[in-house]
Amino acid sequence: MYEKDGEQYFVVDSHMHYWNAAPDNWVPGAERYAKGWIECFHAYQGLAPAETHWPMEKFQKYSEEDLMRDLFQNGHVDVAIFQPTYLTEWYKEGFNTTERNAALGERHPGKFIANTRWDPRDGDDGLKTLAHNVERYGCKGVKLYTAEWRDGSRGWTLKDPAAYRYLEACRELGIVNIHVHKGPTIWPLDKDAFDVSDVDHAATDFPELNFIVEHVGLPRIEDFCFMATQEPNVYAGLSVVIGGLMHARPKFFAKVMGELLFWVGEDKMTFGSDYGIWEPKWQIEGFVDWDYPSEEFSDYPRVTTATKKKILGLNAARLYGIEVPAELRLDAPRDVPPLTPA
């Protein structure tokens, strides 16, 4: 639990990973893509303060001890939510799987929520796997990667009828939190496969589900904001926004945060460190201290301590039904439905 200037913050890191991108996990014949992917991730780490940068060997496969120290011992995180990314065309055991994440979580009860994933191209077998993962791991959410390559296909959209089958299955299984990667591309995936328009379509047709748009559609921030303001069940996942912009692009960070606060609102924004691209410690401490840098941003909503408490943990806790100590709670936000797992 983080405390600064007499204020305590309940922190939920709602977007983090435990990956294996070491060379011995690369699929033979796909080494170029497996190597390029993790090198692109590593380049993004360069947007953080220099003292937090990792050597490539550690970045490819950090240890359980690294993760527990960086999140919970040093990083101020109270609860962390695993978001898987499979990429099995490039990584033999997958890049960051439900099973790998959940196994770590089971060794540390109470610290983690293990989300799972689905891909509509998996058909009936994928639906069976989704049901199994909910039963086995108690998954409360899914992470979707619409640009992932599969057997010659270089992406899919939430508007696909096959995707609607999975959204219907989520509704039936009690999964209400749908995290969708819609942000900066990672080589060699196609940038256009991360367009946010399909979220608009699905959010209208599935009002019972929460669509947390991870990375807020960057660089399409205007498209995302205008879509999210009309869809009450669309949320802004701030992974990449804080880690990628707060230190490296402070003026642009202020603009993005201002637009999000104006259009989307502080009750629909969630913190995610995107660990292990970036460690949570400097992000949380920096955000608690942050305010707009000048009067140039005076037409944006002001950022209060309550704003920061909501974004850093209370909003995600509400979405996931996480128990927050009574002394750390704020009054429930008005006009935002408390959509929590059944």
Secondary structure, DSSP 4 states (H G I P E B T S, - for coil): -EEETTEEE--EEEEE------GGGBPTT-HHHHHHHHHHHHHHHTTS-GGG---HHHHHS--HHHHHIIIIISS--SEEEE--B--TTTBTT-SB-HHHHHHHHHTSTTTEEE-B---GGGHHHHHHHHHHHHHHH---EEEE-TT--BTTB----TTSHHHHHHHHHHHHHT--EEEEE-SS--TTS-GGGG-SHHHHHHHHH-TTSEEEEEGGGTT-HHHHHHHHHH-TTEEEE-TTIIIIITTT-HHHHHHHHHHHHHHT-GGGEE----BTSS-HHHHHHHHHH---SSGGGTTSPP--HHHHHIIIIIHHHHHHT----GGG--PPPTTS------
